[in-house]
Amino acid sequence: MKPTITAFERSPDCGRGLARDMRVRWALEEVGQPYDVRLVSFSGMKEPPHLARNPFGQIPTYEENGLVLFESGAIVLHIANHHSGLLPDDADARMRAIAWMLAAVATLDPPIMDRSLCALFERDQPWHAQRLATLDTQVRKRLGELSRHLGDAEWLEGAFSAGDLMTVHVLLRLRGSGLLDEVPNLATYVARGEARPAYQRAFEAQRAVFAASSPQGGTAEGDSATTIA
Amino acid sequence: MKPTITAFERSPDCGRGLARDMRVRWALEEVGQPYDVRLVSFSGMKEPPHLARNPFGQIPTYEENGLVLFESGAIVLHIANHHSGLLPDDADARMRAIAWMLAAVATLDPPIMDRSLCALFERDQPWHAQRLATLDTQVRKRLGELSRHLGDAEWLEGAFSAGDLMTVHVLLRLRGSGLLDEVPNLATYVARGEARPAYQRAFEAQRAVFAASSPQGGTAEGDSATTIA
């Protein structure tokens, strides 16, 4: 039986691939696992049927033969545990890759998400300029540390892994901020992730959902206040 | 060979158990695994030997027979995978517990950490009250969702798991904010975690480190500006 994931009925990022179902779609594409998608509206996400899937009312979720999962990191780990191609076979290398998955969601994502939310939604707040500068500094610090670890390598720990998948997706939110372009090896790293055929298939799949939901046939509306997911 | 973890030489929370080595200590105590501790100073955390352990220059790290791990969530998962007592044997129940570990670090921790940092370090900003109120609302939303899921249960998914361990530790940072006390079933849940003998042993171990480092013999200095870890 194919697993079923949930995704935004109408993604607030206008199909730019920033919503977290993208991580799960990408992982499923990497391992060649077909899947179904249940689209949920913003109001539907806060109703009992979806809260039973995710107590925090977020997407993505994952359902398969009675198992119900939430948290993109946990879902990607589940997929990686049941298919080859996303985590090394060697036990120690496998844990290192999982550590990078955790670093992506717990160490890199929070300042990047804060920075994005501040840039988009706090423009009229008295603290906007000062706080955005502080957050830019925090993000630059993390990018510098990540860049130093990556060096000239293609991926974080040798071969491509779920750790890279999660990290690349977290970094993609910086597109348009200019911060990623300041760090050439990270900009190349992200581009390397995006160039993977599995990423491309996942991206087109989520984009098609937005296109179908949009009166303009999916033309991104150019309103940066909506480019958050 | 005993594993070695890293912890603050002098924890900025004055031994109140908020630093993230507490999660690893607690997990090791739950499974009865002795461990060694390497203390690192704030400057040492940014130097090459520690950056080789954690590219982001943070504690805790974990070293065991050539394996070097970072990210408290990954370390606790590694411990849980190699000992019984922290994750269910059933595969689906195990993934559910892991999903809660991810929720703790990726969904609950970021707003709680933001709120804590704002309360401590932005007190002199003219917009402090307004921003703190916004963050309180975000934290209350997550607490309400978590409370609804927990209901009258003792633990998040039946038996105590690493998901509870991580969640309780994230919630402990709210102590003193009053926010946790607004949600009785969560306050009880956290107290239930703290009452576990393994938690108590871990707490005393980290507290002893601070006591040994402090000229006052470990008396908490009462300066809330330093109670962050």
Interface residues (C-beta under 8 A of the other chain):
Chain A: L51 P55 F56 G57 Q58 G66 L67 V68 L69 F70 E71 G73 A74 I75 L77 H78 D92 M95 R96 I98 A99 M101 L102 A103 V105 A106 T107 D109 P110 M113 D114 Q125 P126 W127 Q130 R142 E145 L146 R148 H149
Chain B: L51 P55 F56 G57 Q58 G66 L67 V68 L69 F70 E71 G73 A74 I75 L77 H78 D92 M95 R96 I98 A99 M101 L102 A103 V105 A106 T107 D109 P110 M113 D114 Q125 P126 W127 Q130 R131 R142 E145 L146 R148 H149
